[in-house]
Amino acid sequence: MKVESAEFVKSARASGDFVRDGRPEIAFVGRSNVGKSSLMNRLLGRKGLARVSSTPGRTRLVNYFLVNRRFWFVDLPGYGYAKAGKDERREWAALADSYFRAGGAEDNRTRPLVVMLVDGKIGATPLDAQAYEYLASLGVALVVVATKVDRIPRGKRAAMERGVRETLGLEGEAPLIPVSAHSGDGMQELWSAVARHLEQSAQ
């Protein structure tokens, strides 16, 4: 897909701030420091559009990026940042939960496509498994991507994918896309998943 325009529009601190304008949404979720911002920047071909930080847990808001004036990329707060206090972690979780449950739940056309990022180098964690179980329970369209695969020898990538599938309980047909924001691996496959969601949203 050709990205003709991409711009940051707003950050939401509470459910009343969420964008609900009928445009399709692609929501990115994952553990802190899994590489969400880097992946979004690579997909959009815009360096620095989504803020990349070496400090885990930097994304504490729901950030909206309008792509081609047609659909939204939504960057959700990272989960599992160990140094955050319990109240802070609970606040982040509540914000993400309210995003998924706010409006449009009865209409598949307004549900987001959720891109869940798992660190391919580390593998899926028990926290990732909990997040996947929660997201699957919502009935949203869900694609899992394993990030940072450029750091994994090609001979070990199949084992990594099997491990991720086993930990998350992914069925054989459930999509798992190995990606690298550095090398560009998997970008075409991920864009194909986004394009399918956009087509379904238009029906």
N, C-alpha and C positions, 0 to 999 in steps of 0.2 A: 504494500500500500504506500502511495506517495503522500508524505506529510507536507502539505503546502503551508500550514500555519499551526503554531502551537504557542499558547500563552498561559501564564499563570493568571488566574482570575481572582481567587479568594481563598481564605482559610476559614474553616468553621470550628468554633469552640463548643457549640451545643447544637442539639437537633434543630432548633429554630433557625440556625444559620445554613442548613444543608440546602444545596441547589436541587430543586425539583421542577425542572423546566421541560420534561418530556424527552430530552436527549438521552441516548443510550450512555451507560456508564461502565467503565472498565476499572474495577477497584483492585488495588495492589495491597496485599497484606503479607506479613512475614515477621520473623523475629527481628529484634533490633540488630542492626549492622549486617543484615543478610544481603544488602545491595539493592534495595528497592529504587532509591534515587538514581543510582548508576544505570540500572536496567531501563528505567523510564527515559532517561536522557539518551541512551543508545537507541531505543525504539524510535524516539522522536527526532533523532539527529540534531539535538540541541544541547551543546555542552553547558552545564550549569543552570539549566532551566529548573530542574528539581534539585534542591540544595543537597549536595553530598557532604557528609560530615564524618570525620574519623571518630567522633564521639558517639557511641551507641545511645539510642534513645532520644535523638535530637528531634525527630518528628513527633510532636505532641498534639498536633491539630489534624483535621481532615482537610487536605489541600486539593484544590480543584484546578485542573489544567484543561483548557478548551482546545481540542484538536480539530483542525480543518473546519472550525465553526459548526461541526456536526455532532461531535460526541465528546464525552469527558473522560480524562484519565484522573482517577481519584487516588491519592496517596494517603493511606490510613496509618495511624500511629503504630510503630513497631511494638510487638509484645515481647515480654520476657526479659526486659532490661534489669539485670540483677541488682544494680546499685540504686534503683528507684525504690522509694519507700512503698509500703503496702498500700497506703492511701492513694499514692500517685499511680501505682499500677492498676488499682481498682478504677480510678478515674479514667485512665486510658481505655481500659476494657469496656467501661460503660459507654464511652463515646463511640467506640467501634460498634458495639452492640446496637446502640440507638441508630447508627447509620444504616445497618442492615435491616432493622425492623421498622424504620420510618417510611411510611408511604409506599404504595405500589406493590405490596406483598401479594395482593390478590391478582396481579396482572403480570404475566411472564414478560411482557414487552418492556416493563419498566424495572425489572430486576437487573441488577448489575451482573456482568461477567466478573467473577472473582479470580484473580491471578494470585495464587498462593506461592510464595517463594520459600524454598528450603535451601540451606547452604549445602551445596554438593560436596564441598571439601570436608565438612564436618559430618554431614549426613543428617537425616531427620532425627529430631530429639523427641522425648516424651511430650514436651510442650507443643511441638509441631503436631504431634498426633492428637492432642487435645483440641488444638485449633482446627484441625481438619475435621474432626468429629463434629465440632460445633458448626462449622460452615456447611458441612454436608447435611446437617439436620435442618438447615434453613431452606433447603431445596433450590439453592441458587446454582446457576451454571458455574462450574469450578474447574480450573486448569491449574495443575501443579507444575512449577518449574524448579529445576535444580540449578542453582546459580554457581558461578565461579568454576565452571568445568574446564576452563583453560588451565587450571592449576592441578588437574587430575590427569595422570598418564592415560592415554587412550585405551591401553590394555586393562585399566581398572575401572573404566566408566560403566561397563555393564554391571559389575558387582555393586557399584554405587547405586545405580538405578534399582537393582533388585532390593538393596537394603532400604531405600526410601519407600518403595512400594510395600515392603513387608512391615515397616514401622508404622506407616500411615494406614495400612489395610486397604491399599488401592486395588481395585479389581483389575483384571487383565486389560479391559477396554478403556479404563479411566486414563485420560491423557496425562503423561509426564514428559515434559520437554526439557532436555538439558540445554542450558543457555550460558553465554558469557558476554557480559557487557564490554569486556576488554577485546575479545577476538571477534565478536559478532555471531558466534555459534548460536543457532536456534532462533535467531530473530525472525527469519522467514516463517518458520513453523508457528511461532507465537503470533505473528501478524495474521496468519491464516485463521487461527482460532478467534482472534478479534474480529476479522472480517465476517466469519460465520455468525458471530453474535450480532453484529450490526445488521446483517441481512435478516436474521430472525426478528430483530427488534422492529424492522420496517414492515413486517408482514401484518 
